[in-house]
Amino acid sequence: MDVPAVSGSVIAELHARLLQRGSVLATADALDGGLEFQVESILAETFSQLGDGGVGSPLVAVEYSELEVLSAHGQLSAALDIDPSEALMAAELLYGVALPLVADAAAEASGQRRDLDVARALHHAIWRRFPPGAIAYVEVLRHQLRSTHREARLRLARELHDRIAHGIAAGVQRLEAAQLGRPDEEVATAIGILRGALADTQDIAVDLRAKVGDKDLAEALEDYAFATGGRGTLPIHVTQVGAVRPLSDLAREELFTIVTEATRNARTHARQATAVQARLEWSSTELHITVTDDGLGYADGVRQPTSLGLHGMAERAGTIGATVEFPTAPGAAGVRLRLPFVGRSAM
């Protein structure tokens, strides 16, 4: 069996078809080097399986055992900005191109048609490589997304604490010094306003630094409520019912951010409220979260769906497959969020 000749024919045909599709995996001169290596490896494995006769029993099509190798492959694909759909499309084309060529070569070598054996061996060789690689790429992107969100929050927290809050505090000190020599009611009022702005800025910096980490979501929210309580802010009461199910790191951090933003809105805008309730309800199919206050509801214009805070919460919910609503009625104003589960956990 002339394996190099078959490999050359498969690579040439695959190259032509990828060029027709405008794929980034093919230039005018050649296939992507990594893809060409994979094609040669796949065909070598296929011919080896056919030669050993080990294709009669069902084969597991996808293997995920070599996690370090997959992670390295995913990082490389992400660095090269190669969308995983490109690799999967190439795998589908490869199967269609290689199947008749390998089947003909196997029949010529053995004197009998072995099309089913060829299909099984080729399918196994292709699909135990490409889907894990695509999954590894997605995991790299998910990690980058989590890291980017976290780094942006920490950077903003530092700016608020080190520059904005420091500037406000310096201004307050100068005004207070001026008040010692020449008291003025207008200046005293300005000092009060600036001290309130300083406290708000410091609270926002604390909020931005908060994260779930290794805690479960309810525990992290309780810690946040404790850390941000006091100085006349509305207390936050966290309750949880139902059997807790595992959440991905991304889902926990995004949900935590949505809930803390909702409590911040309540503390800023809720009229005559005395407390904020954050309730987590777990069922076998979804997580339902409500954040409400016991105030008079929100005045017209305060809670527009296009406002930056609400738009940000809706975007975060969308990244994890959740839906969110923003009720404004008295005693029930706040946020309602629904996160359906996929398989055994929430993504």
BALODO-32766 format. One record per residue (C-alpha): residue number from 0; x, y, z; residue in one letter. Coordinates in steps of 0.5 Angstrom, whole numbers, plus 500, padded with zeros to 3 digits. Each point is the difference from the previous one (the first is absolute). Example, Ala and Ser with C-alpha at 12.3 -4.5 7.8 and 13.67 -1.06 7.14 Angstrom:
BEGIN
<site i="0" X="525" Y="491" Z="516" aa="A"/>
<site i="1" X="502" Y="507" Z="498" aa="S"/>
***
This chain:
BEGIN
<site i="0" X="500" Y="500" Z="500" aa="M"/>
<site i="1" X="503" Y="507" Z="498" aa="D"/>
<site i="2" X="499" Y="504" Z="506" aa="V"/>
<site i="3" X="504" Y="506" Z="498" aa="P"/>
<site i="4" X="496" Y="500" Z="493" aa="A"/>
<site i="5" X="493" Y="500" Z="503" aa="V"/>
<site i="6" X="502" Y="505" Z="506" aa="S"/>
<site i="7" X="503" Y="505" Z="494" aa="G"/>
<site i="8" X="493" Y="499" Z="496" aa="S"/>
<site i="9" X="496" Y="501" Z="506" aa="V"/>
<site i="10" X="504" Y="507" Z="502" aa="I"/>
<site i="11" X="500" Y="502" Z="493" aa="A"/>
<site i="12" X="492" Y="500" Z="500" aa="E"/>
<site i="13" X="499" Y="502" Z="507" aa="L"/>
<site i="14" X="504" Y="506" Z="498" aa="H"/>
<site i="15" X="496" Y="502" Z="494" aa="A"/>
<site i="16" X="494" Y="499" Z="504" aa="R"/>
<site i="17" X="502" Y="505" Z="505" aa="L"/>
<site i="18" X="502" Y="505" Z="496" aa="L"/>
<site i="19" X="494" Y="500" Z="496" aa="Q"/>
<site i="20" X="496" Y="501" Z="507" aa="R"/>
<site i="21" X="505" Y="506" Z="502" aa="G"/>
<site i="22" X="503" Y="496" Z="506" aa="S"/>
<site i="23" X="505" Y="503" Z="504" aa="V"/>
<site i="24" X="503" Y="493" Z="500" aa="L"/>
<site i="25" X="503" Y="500" Z="493" aa="A"/>
<site i="26" X="504" Y="505" Z="496" aa="T"/>
<site i="27" X="501" Y="500" Z="493" aa="A"/>
<site i="28" X="506" Y="496" Z="501" aa="D"/>
<site i="29" X="498" Y="495" Z="505" aa="A"/>
<site i="30" X="496" Y="498" Z="506" aa="L"/>
<site i="31" X="501" Y="502" Z="507" aa="D"/>
<site i="32" X="506" Y="497" Z="503" aa="G"/>
<site i="33" X="497" Y="497" Z="506" aa="G"/>
<site i="34" X="494" Y="497" Z="496" aa="L"/>
<site i="35" X="504" Y="497" Z="495" aa="E"/>
<site i="36" X="504" Y="496" Z="505" aa="F"/>
<site i="37" X="493" Y="498" Z="503" aa="Q"/>
<site i="38" X="498" Y="498" Z="493" aa="V"/>
<site i="39" X="506" Y="495" Z="500" aa="E"/>
<site i="40" X="499" Y="498" Z="507" aa="S"/>
<site i="41" X="493" Y="498" Z="499" aa="I"/>
<site i="42" X="501" Y="496" Z="493" aa="L"/>
<site i="43" X="506" Y="497" Z="503" aa="A"/>
<site i="44" X="496" Y="497" Z="506" aa="E"/>
<site i="45" X="494" Y="498" Z="496" aa="T"/>
<site i="46" X="505" Y="496" Z="495" aa="F"/>
<site i="47" X="503" Y="497" Z="507" aa="S"/>
<site i="48" X="493" Y="498" Z="502" aa="Q"/>
<site i="49" X="498" Y="497" Z="494" aa="L"/>
<site i="50" X="506" Y="496" Z="500" aa="G"/>
<site i="51" X="500" Y="498" Z="507" aa="D"/>
<site i="52" X="492" Y="498" Z="498" aa="G"/>
<site i="53" X="498" Y="504" Z="507" aa="G"/>
<site i="54" X="494" Y="503" Z="497" aa="V"/>
<site i="55" X="495" Y="495" Z="501" aa="G"/>
<site i="56" X="497" Y="502" Z="506" aa="S"/>
<site i="57" X="497" Y="507" Z="502" aa="P"/>
<site i="58" X="505" Y="505" Z="501" aa="L"/>
<site i="59" X="500" Y="506" Z="505" aa="V"/>
<site i="60" X="500" Y="506" Z="495" aa="A"/>
<site i="61" X="502" Y="505" Z="505" aa="V"/>
<site i="62" X="506" Y="500" Z="505" aa="E"/>
<site i="63" X="501" Y="505" Z="505" aa="Y"/>
<site i="64" X="506" Y="497" Z="504" aa="S"/>
<site i="65" X="506" Y="504" Z="498" aa="E"/>
<site i="66" X="498" Y="507" Z="504" aa="L"/>
<site i="67" X="507" Y="503" Z="500" aa="E"/>
<site i="68" X="500" Y="499" Z="492" aa="V"/>
<site i="69" X="493" Y="502" Z="499" aa="L"/>
<site i="70" X="501" Y="507" Z="504" aa="S"/>
<site i="71" X="507" Y="501" Z="496" aa="A"/>
<site i="72" X="496" Y="499" Z="494" aa="H"/>
<site i="73" X="494" Y="505" Z="502" aa="G"/>
<site i="74" X="505" Y="505" Z="502" aa="Q"/>
<site i="75" X="504" Y="500" Z="493" aa="L"/>
<site i="76" X="493" Y="500" Z="497" aa="S"/>
<site i="77" X="498" Y="506" Z="504" aa="A"/>
<site i="78" X="507" Y="504" Z="499" aa="A"/>
<site i="79" X="499" Y="499" Z="492" aa="L"/>
<site i="80" X="493" Y="502" Z="501" aa="D"/>
<site i="81" X="497" Y="494" Z="496" aa="I"/>
<site i="82" X="493" Y="499" Z="501" aa="D"/>
<site i="83" X="498" Y="493" Z="502" aa="P"/>
<site i="84" X="495" Y="499" Z="495" aa="S"/>
<site i="85" X="506" Y="501" Z="495" aa="E"/>
<site i="86" X="503" Y="493" Z="503" aa="A"/>
<site i="87" X="493" Y="497" Z="500" aa="L"/>
<site i="88" X="498" Y="502" Z="493" aa="M"/>
<site i="89" X="507" Y="497" Z="498" aa="A"/>
<site i="90" X="499" Y="494" Z="503" aa="A"/>
<site i="91" X="493" Y="499" Z="497" aa="E"/>
<site i="92" X="504" Y="501" Z="493" aa="L"/>
<site i="93" X="505" Y="495" Z="502" aa="L"/>
<site i="94" X="496" Y="495" Z="501" aa="Y"/>
<site i="95" X="496" Y="501" Z="493" aa="G"/>
<site i="96" X="506" Y="500" Z="497" aa="V"/>
<site i="97" X="504" Y="495" Z="503" aa="A"/>
<site i="98" X="495" Y="494" Z="500" aa="L"/>
<site i="99" X="500" Y="498" Z="493" aa="P"/>
<site i="100" X="507" Y="501" Z="499" aa="L"/>
<site i="101" X="502" Y="496" Z="506" aa="V"/>
<site i="102" X="494" Y="495" Z="498" aa="A"/>
<site i="103" X="503" Y="499" Z="493" aa="D"/>
<site i="104" X="507" Y="499" Z="503" aa="A"/>
<site i="105" X="498" Y="495" Z="505" aa="A"/>
<site i="106" X="496" Y="496" Z="495" aa="A"/>
<site i="107" X="506" Y="500" Z="495" aa="E"/>
<site i="108" X="504" Y="497" Z="506" aa="A"/>
<site i="109" X="496" Y="495" Z="502" aa="S"/>
<site i="110" X="496" Y="498" Z="494" aa="G"/>
<site i="111" X="493" Y="501" Z="503" aa="Q"/>
<site i="112" X="496" Y="506" Z="502" aa="R"/>
<site i="113" X="501" Y="502" Z="508" aa="R"/>
<site i="114" X="496" Y="507" Z="499" aa="D"/>
<site i="115" X="496" Y="499" Z="507" aa="L"/>
<site i="116" X="507" Y="498" Z="503" aa="D"/>
<site i="117" X="503" Y="506" Z="497" aa="V"/>
<site i="118" X="494" Y="505" Z="502" aa="A"/>
<site i="119" X="501" Y="498" Z="507" aa="R"/>
<site i="120" X="507" Y="500" Z="501" aa="A"/>
<site i="121" X="501" Y="507" Z="496" aa="L"/>
<site i="122" X="494" Y="503" Z="504" aa="H"/>
<site i="123" X="503" Y="498" Z="507" aa="H"/>
<site i="124" X="507" Y="503" Z="498" aa="A"/>
<site i="125" X="497" Y="506" Z="498" aa="I"/>
<site i="126" X="495" Y="501" Z="505" aa="W"/>
<site i="127" X="504" Y="499" Z="506" aa="R"/>
<site i="128" X="505" Y="506" Z="498" aa="R"/>
<site i="129" X="495" Y="505" Z="498" aa="F"/>
<site i="130" X="495" Y="501" Z="505" aa="P"/>
<site i="131" X="504" Y="500" Z="506" aa="P"/>
<site i="132" X="505" Y="505" Z="496" aa="G"/>
<site i="133" X="494" Y="505" Z="499" aa="A"/>
<site i="134" X="497" Y="499" Z="507" aa="I"/>
<site i="135" X="507" Y="501" Z="503" aa="A"/>
<site i="136" X="500" Y="507" Z="496" aa="Y"/>
<site i="137" X="493" Y="502" Z="503" aa="V"/>
<site i="138" X="503" Y="498" Z="507" aa="E"/>
<site i="139" X="506" Y="505" Z="498" aa="V"/>
<site i="140" X="495" Y="506" Z="498" aa="L"/>
<site i="141" X="496" Y="498" Z="506" aa="R"/>
<site i="142" X="506" Y="501" Z="505" aa="H"/>
<site i="143" X="502" Y="506" Z="496" aa="Q"/>
<site i="144" X="493" Y="503" Z="501" aa="L"/>
<site i="145" X="500" Y="499" Z="507" aa="R"/>
<site i="146" X="507" Y="503" Z="501" aa="S"/>
<site i="147" X="498" Y="506" Z="496" aa="T"/>
<site i="148" X="494" Y="502" Z="504" aa="H"/>
<site i="149" X="504" Y="499" Z="506" aa="R"/>
<site i="150" X="506" Y="504" Z="498" aa="E"/>
<site i="151" X="495" Y="505" Z="498" aa="A"/>
<site i="152" X="497" Y="501" Z="506" aa="R"/>
<site i="153" X="506" Y="500" Z="504" aa="L"/>
<site i="154" X="503" Y="505" Z="496" aa="R"/>
<site i="155" X="494" Y="505" Z="501" aa="L"/>
<site i="156" X="500" Y="498" Z="507" aa="A"/>
<site i="157" X="507" Y="503" Z="501" aa="R"/>
<site i="158" X="498" Y="506" Z="496" aa="E"/>
<site i="159" X="494" Y="502" Z="504" aa="L"/>
<site i="160" X="504" Y="499" Z="507" aa="H"/>
<site i="161" X="507" Y="502" Z="498" aa="D"/>
<site i="162" X="498" Y="506" Z="495" aa="R"/>
<site i="163" X="493" Y="502" Z="501" aa="I"/>
<site i="164" X="499" Y="499" Z="507" aa="A"/>
<site i="165" X="507" Y="503" Z="502" aa="H"/>
<site i="166" X="498" Y="506" Z="496" aa="G"/>
<site i="167" X="493" Y="501" Z="503" aa="I"/>
<site i="168" X="503" Y="499" Z="507" aa="A"/>
<site i="169" X="506" Y="505" Z="499" aa="A"/>
<site i="170" X="494" Y="505" Z="498" aa="G"/>
<site i="171" X="496" Y="499" Z="506" aa="V"/>
<site i="172" X="506" Y="501" Z="504" aa="Q"/>
<site i="173" X="502" Y="507" Z="497" aa="R"/>
<site i="174" X="493" Y="502" Z="501" aa="L"/>
<site i="175" X="500" Y="498" Z="507" aa="E"/>
<site i="176" X="506" Y="504" Z="501" aa="A"/>
<site i="177" X="497" Y="506" Z="497" aa="A"/>
<site i="178" X="494" Y="499" Z="505" aa="Q"/>
<site i="179" X="504" Y="501" Z="506" aa="L"/>
<site i="180" X="502" Y="507" Z="498" aa="G"/>
<site i="181" X="494" Y="502" Z="497" aa="R"/>
<site i="182" X="494" Y="496" Z="501" aa="P"/>
<site i="183" X="495" Y="500" Z="494" aa="D"/>
<site i="184" X="493" Y="496" Z="500" aa="E"/>
<site i="185" X="501" Y="499" Z="492" aa="E"/>
<site i="186" X="506" Y="497" Z="501" aa="V"/>
<site i="187" X="498" Y="496" Z="506" aa="A"/>
<site i="188" X="494" Y="497" Z="495" aa="T"/>
<site i="189" X="506" Y="499" Z="495" aa="A"/>
<site i="190" X="504" Y="496" Z="505" aa="I"/>
<site i="191" X="494" Y="495" Z="502" aa="G"/>
<site i="192" X="499" Y="499" Z="492" aa="I"/>
<site i="193" X="507" Y="498" Z="499" aa="L"/>
<site i="194" X="500" Y="496" Z="506" aa="R"/>
<site i="195" X="494" Y="496" Z="497" aa="G"/>
<site i="196" X="503" Y="499" Z="493" aa="A"/>
<site i="197" X="507" Y="498" Z="504" aa="L"/>
<site i="198" X="496" Y="495" Z="503" aa="A"/>
<site i="199" X="496" Y="497" Z="494" aa="D"/>
<site i="200" X="507" Y="500" Z="496" aa="T"/>
<site i="201" X="503" Y="496" Z="506" aa="Q"/>
<site i="202" X="494" Y="495" Z="500" aa="D"/>
<site i="203" X="500" Y="499" Z="492" aa="I"/>
<site i="204" X="508" Y="499" Z="501" aa="A"/>
<site i="205" X="498" Y="494" Z="505" aa="V"/>
<site i="206" X="495" Y="497" Z="496" aa="D"/>
<site i="207" X="504" Y="500" Z="494" aa="L"/>
<site i="208" X="505" Y="496" Z="504" aa="R"/>
<site i="209" X="495" Y="495" Z="502" aa="A"/>
<site i="210" X="500" Y="493" Z="497" aa="K"/>
<site i="211" X="497" Y="493" Z="501" aa="V"/>
<site i="212" X="507" Y="497" Z="500" aa="G"/>
<site i="213" X="500" Y="493" Z="503" aa="D"/>
<site i="214" X="493" Y="501" Z="504" aa="K"/>
<site i="215" X="493" Y="498" Z="498" aa="D"/>
<site i="216" X="496" Y="506" Z="497" aa="L"/>
<site i="217" X="495" Y="501" Z="506" aa="A"/>
<site i="218" X="506" Y="500" Z="505" aa="E"/>
<site i="219" X="504" Y="505" Z="495" aa="A"/>
<site i="220" X="494" Y="504" Z="500" aa="L"/>
<site i="221" X="499" Y="500" Z="508" aa="E"/>
<site i="222" X="507" Y="502" Z="501" aa="D"/>
<site i="223" X="499" Y="506" Z="495" aa="Y"/>
<site i="224" X="494" Y="502" Z="504" aa="A"/>
<site i="225" X="504" Y="500" Z="506" aa="F"/>
<site i="226" X="506" Y="504" Z="497" aa="A"/>
<site i="227" X="496" Y="505" Z="497" aa="T"/>
<site i="228" X="495" Y="501" Z="506" aa="G"/>
<site i="229" X="500" Y="506" Z="505" aa="G"/>
<site i="230" X="500" Y="508" Z="499" aa="R"/>
<site i="231" X="493" Y="500" Z="499" aa="G"/>
<site i="232" X="500" Y="495" Z="494" aa="T"/>
<site i="233" X="494" Y="496" Z="499" aa="L"/>
<site i="234" X="501" Y="493" Z="503" aa="P"/>
<site i="235" X="500" Y="494" Z="495" aa="I"/>
<site i="236" X="497" Y="493" Z="502" aa="H"/>
<site i="237" X="502" Y="494" Z="496" aa="V"/>
<site i="238" X="496" Y="494" Z="500" aa="T"/>
<site i="239" X="500" Y="493" Z="496" aa="Q"/>
<site i="240" X="495" Y="495" Z="499" aa="V"/>
<site i="241" X="501" Y="493" Z="496" aa="G"/>
<site i="242" X="506" Y="495" Z="499" aa="A"/>
<site i="243" X="506" Y="504" Z="498" aa="V"/>
<site i="244" X="503" Y="498" Z="493" aa="R"/>
<site i="245" X="507" Y="501" Z="497" aa="P"/>
<site i="246" X="501" Y="507" Z="496" aa="L"/>
<site i="247" X="506" Y="501" Z="496" aa="S"/>
<site i="248" X="505" Y="505" Z="502" aa="D"/>
<site i="249" X="497" Y="505" Z="495" aa="L"/>
<site i="250" X="493" Y="499" Z="502" aa="A"/>
<site i="251" X="501" Y="501" Z="507" aa="R"/>
<site i="252" X="504" Y="507" Z="499" aa="E"/>
<site i="253" X="495" Y="503" Z="495" aa="E"/>
<site i="254" X="495" Y="498" Z="505" aa="L"/>
<site i="255" X="503" Y="503" Z="505" aa="F"/>
<site i="256" X="502" Y="506" Z="496" aa="T"/>
<site i="257" X="492" Y="501" Z="498" aa="I"/>
<site i="258" X="498" Y="499" Z="507" aa="V"/>
<site i="259" X="505" Y="505" Z="503" aa="T"/>
<site i="260" X="498" Y="505" Z="495" aa="E"/>
<site i="261" X="493" Y="499" Z="501" aa="A"/>
<site i="262" X="501" Y="501" Z="508" aa="T"/>
<site i="263" X="504" Y="507" Z="498" aa="R"/>
<site i="264" X="494" Y="502" Z="496" aa="N"/>
<site i="265" X="495" Y="499" Z="506" aa="A"/>
<site i="266" X="505" Y="504" Z="505" aa="R"/>
<site i="267" X="500" Y="505" Z="495" aa="T"/>
<site i="268" X="493" Y="501" Z="497" aa="H"/>
<site i="269" X="495" Y="496" Z="505" aa="A"/>
<site i="270" X="495" Y="505" Z="503" aa="R"/>
<site i="271" X="499" Y="499" Z="507" aa="Q"/>
<site i="272" X="503" Y="493" Z="500" aa="A"/>
<site i="273" X="502" Y="497" Z="507" aa="T"/>
<site i="274" X="504" Y="494" Z="497" aa="A"/>
<site i="275" X="501" Y="496" Z="494" aa="V"/>
<site i="276" X="499" Y="493" Z="499" aa="Q"/>
<site i="277" X="504" Y="495" Z="495" aa="A"/>
<site i="278" X="497" Y="493" Z="499" aa="R"/>
<site i="279" X="503" Y="494" Z="497" aa="L"/>
<site i="280" X="495" Y="495" Z="498" aa="E"/>
<site i="281" X="503" Y="493" Z="497" aa="W"/>
<site i="282" X="496" Y="495" Z="497" aa="S"/>
<site i="283" X="502" Y="494" Z="495" aa="S"/>
<site i="284" X="499" Y="504" Z="494" aa="T"/>
<site i="285" X="502" Y="507" Z="502" aa="E"/>
<site i="286" X="503" Y="505" Z="505" aa="L"/>
<site i="287" X="495" Y="506" Z="501" aa="H"/>
<site i="288" X="503" Y="506" Z="503" aa="I"/>
<site i="289" X="496" Y="506" Z="503" aa="T"/>
<site i="290" X="503" Y="507" Z="503" aa="V"/>
<site i="291" X="494" Y="504" Z="502" aa="T"/>
<site i="292" X="499" Y="506" Z="505" aa="D"/>
<site i="293" X="494" Y="502" Z="505" aa="D"/>
<site i="294" X="500" Y="507" Z="497" aa="G"/>
<site i="295" X="495" Y="504" Z="496" aa="L"/>
<site i="296" X="503" Y="498" Z="494" aa="G"/>
<site i="297" X="503" Y="504" Z="495" aa="Y"/>
<site i="298" X="498" Y="507" Z="497" aa="A"/>
<site i="299" X="499" Y="500" Z="493" aa="D"/>
<site i="300" X="507" Y="501" Z="496" aa="G"/>
<site i="301" X="504" Y="497" Z="505" aa="V"/>
<site i="302" X="500" Y="493" Z="498" aa="R"/>
<site i="303" X="500" Y="501" Z="492" aa="Q"/>
<site i="304" X="502" Y="493" Z="497" aa="P"/>
<site i="305" X="505" Y="504" Z="496" aa="T"/>
<site i="306" X="504" Y="502" Z="506" aa="S"/>
<site i="307" X="507" Y="498" Z="500" aa="L"/>
<site i="308" X="499" Y="496" Z="506" aa="G"/>
<site i="309" X="494" Y="496" Z="498" aa="L"/>
<site i="310" X="503" Y="499" Z="493" aa="H"/>
<site i="311" X="507" Y="497" Z="503" aa="G"/>
<site i="312" X="496" Y="496" Z="505" aa="M"/>
<site i="313" X="496" Y="497" Z="494" aa="A"/>
<site i="314" X="506" Y="499" Z="496" aa="E"/>
<site i="315" X="504" Y="496" Z="505" aa="R"/>
<site i="316" X="493" Y="496" Z="501" aa="A"/>
<site i="317" X="501" Y="499" Z="492" aa="G"/>
<site i="318" X="507" Y="497" Z="501" aa="T"/>
<site i="319" X="498" Y="494" Z="504" aa="I"/>
<site i="320" X="493" Y="499" Z="497" aa="G"/>
<site i="321" X="496" Y="503" Z="505" aa="A"/>
<site i="322" X="494" Y="505" Z="499" aa="T"/>
<site i="323" X="499" Y="506" Z="505" aa="V"/>
<site i="324" X="494" Y="504" Z="501" aa="E"/>
<site i="325" X="499" Y="507" Z="504" aa="F"/>
<site i="326" X="494" Y="501" Z="504" aa="P"/>
<site i="327" X="498" Y="507" Z="503" aa="T"/>
<site i="328" X="494" Y="499" Z="504" aa="A"/>
<site i="329" X="500" Y="502" Z="507" aa="P"/>
<site i="330" X="502" Y="494" Z="505" aa="G"/>
<site i="331" X="503" Y="496" Z="494" aa="A"/>
<site i="332" X="505" Y="505" Z="496" aa="A"/>
<site i="333" X="506" Y="497" Z="498" aa="G"/>
<site i="334" X="503" Y="494" Z="496" aa="V"/>
<site i="335" X="497" Y="494" Z="498" aa="R"/>
<site i="336" X="505" Y="495" Z="497" aa="L"/>
<site i="337" X="499" Y="493" Z="497" aa="R"/>
<site i="338" X="506" Y="495" Z="498" aa="L"/>
<site i="339" X="498" Y="493" Z="497" aa="P"/>
<site i="340" X="505" Y="495" Z="501" aa="F"/>
<site i="341" X="503" Y="496" Z="495" aa="V"/>
<site i="342" X="501" Y="493" Z="501" aa="G"/>
<site i="343" X="503" Y="499" Z="507" aa="R"/>
<site i="344" X="502" Y="507" Z="502" aa="S"/>
<site i="345" X="499" Y="507" Z="498" aa="A"/>
<site i="346" X="505" Y="503" Z="494" aa="M"/>
***
